[in-house]
Amino acid sequence: MHSEGRANYKLITYFAIWLIFGLIMLTSASSAVGHKNFGDNYFFIKRQILLGVLPGLFLFFFFAKFDYTRLRRLGVWLYGLSLLLLILVFIPGIGANYGTHANSWLSVFGYSFQPAEFAKLGLILFIANLIAARGHNLQDFKFGFFPTLIFGLIPIGLVILQPDIGTVSILFATLFGLLYVGRAKLSHLLLLGIFGIVALGLMIWVAPYRTARLTIFMHPELDPQGIGYHINQAFLAVGSGGILGRGLGNSLQKYQYLPEVSADSIYAVIAEEMGFIFAVGLVVLLLLIARLGLKIAKQAPDEFGGLLVSGIMIWFMIQSFLNIGAMVGIMPLTGVPLPFVSHGGTALMVAMASVGIIVNVSKRV
């Protein structure tokens, strides 16, 4: 094992910019809906700091110091806990959907959270450990690839039952990416890719509202006041921002026109208030983070560390571009939040813990 060195401060700076910019934009985007629903313009940002940033900072520093090789054992427990939590969402009185199509929330003593956020990190830790332990056996379908795949598909299956197609897409892409980085055979990955496309098609086919979303994605003008309302209002927000934007705090769409301004629609508010330059600047920042993160993964002193960083970066990037893509019309709406920006204490806390793990690996590069 390499001795511990300095953390990659460029990476920390990039993530800090992402987080601070996200908090500023959440404060602005959520002010109107916070005032309307709770009588407090700062309701959402207060919750984000209390339930996301503060515990997230603690977990970030903890995992930045905690020897990541010891996460191999901890990952088994986190994976098991995430499966238990994913099962609990189906129990009446504990599980909740909060008006969405997915029963993906747990409500305990007045505190609500989405177990799928823990499942993202739990899946990465567990599958990274499995692949690192099996080594070249991953090339063998029966004794390497298939057993690893089954463990990866268990949490994905539980999320399908909720059903939450956005989170399913993120988990599946992360699992696929880990198997690719772990040097699985391309023929096996091709079969998995075909299976994933067929499964996605079935999920869309069995739910009329998903079929409608896909239809509207291809033809957003068909039902501008119905199922197409969300995406059309997002287009209006993005388009009205122009090059320089209306100015911070000056969004018109956040005043009850654009749905979910504090969650999956927040990128449209960013484009409206800050303009094309900042909207593209955020994408450039994500690409810089991805490039640096994958460089750290490549230089990691062991396979487990490389897989950990790769898995976390795949998760962050897939989720980010699913969100951004939906707001600019190149992806269907899936209700996926923008990491480090959208409101969600549990999501932010787990994401910051994951950055701590990347920093820990970077100190041994």
URQUIGI-V228860 format. One record per residue. RES is the residue in one letter. SS is DSSP state (H for helix, E for strand, L for the rest). Layout:
# URQUIGI-V228860
RES | SS
RES | SS
This chain:
# URQUIGI-V228860
M | L
H | L
S | L
E | L
G | L
R | L
A | L
N | L
Y | H
K | H
L | H
I | H
T | H
Y | H
F | H
A | H
I | H
W | H
L | H
I | H
F | H
G | H
L | H
I | H
M | H
L | H
T | H
S | H
A | H
S | L
S | H
A | H
V | H
G | H
H | H
K | H
N | H
F | H
G | L
D | L
N | L
Y | L
F | H
F | H
I | H
K | H
R | H
Q | H
I | H
L | H
L | H
G | H
V | H
L | H
P | H
G | H
L | H
F | H
L | H
F | H
F | H
F | H
F | H
A | H
K | H
F | L
D | L
Y | H
T | H
R | H
L | H
R | H
R | H
L | H
G | H
V | H
W | H
L | H
Y | H
G | H
L | H
S | H
L | H
L | H
L | H
L | H
I | H
L | H
V | L
F | L
I | L
P | E
G | L
I | L
G | E
A | E
N | L
Y | L
G | L
T | L
H | L
A | L
N | L
S | L
W | E
L | E
S | E
V | E
F | L
G | L
Y | E
S | E
F | E
Q | L
P | H
A | H
E | H
F | H
A | H
K | H
L | H
G | H
L | H
I | H
L | H
F | H
I | H
A | H
N | H
L | H
I | H
A | H
A | H
R | H
G | H
H | H
N | H
L | H
Q | H
D | L
F | H
K | H
F | H
G | H
F | H
F | H
P | H
T | H
L | H
I | H
F | H
G | H
L | H
I | H
P | H
I | H
G | H
L | H
V | H
I | H
L | L
Q | L
P | L
D | L
I | H
G | H
T | H
V | H
S | H
I | H
L | H
F | H
A | H
T | H
L | H
F | H
G | H
L | H
L | H
Y | H
V | H
G | L
R | L
A | L
K | L
L | H
S | H
H | H
L | H
L | H
L | H
L | H
G | H
I | H
F | H
G | H
I | H
V | H
A | H
L | H
G | H
L | H
M | H
I | H
W | H
V | H
A | L
P | H
Y | H
R | H
T | H
A | H
R | H
L | H
T | H
I | H
F | H
M | H
H | L
P | L
E | L
L | L
D | L
P | L
Q | L
G | L
I | L
G | L
Y | H
H | H
I | H
N | H
Q | H
A | H
F | H
L | H
A | H
V | H
G | H
S | H
G | H
G | L
I | L
L | L
G | L
R | L
G | L
L | L
G | L
N | L
S | L
L | L
Q | L
K | L
Y | L
Q | L
Y | L
L | L
P | L
E | L
V | L
S | L
A | L
D | L
S | L
I | H
Y | H
A | H
V | H
I | H
A | H
E | H
E | H
M | H
G | H
F | H
I | H
F | H
A | H
V | H
G | H
L | H
V | H
V | H
L | H
L | H
L | H
L | H
I | H
A | H
R | H
L | H
G | H
L | H
K | H
I | H
A | H
K | H
Q | H
A | L
P | L
D | L
E | H
F | H
G | H
G | H
L | H
L | H
V | H
S | H
G | H
I | H
M | H
I | H
W | H
F | H
M | H
I | H
Q | H
S | H
F | H
L | H
N | H
I | H
G | H
A | H
M | H
V | L
G | L
I | L
M | L
P | L
L | L
T | L
G | L
V | L
P | L
L | L
P | L
F | L
V | L
S | L
H | L
G | L
G | H
T | H
A | H
L | H
M | H
V | H
A | H
M | H
A | H
S | H
V | H
G | H
I | H
I | H
V | H
N | H
V | H
S | H
K | L
R | L
V | L
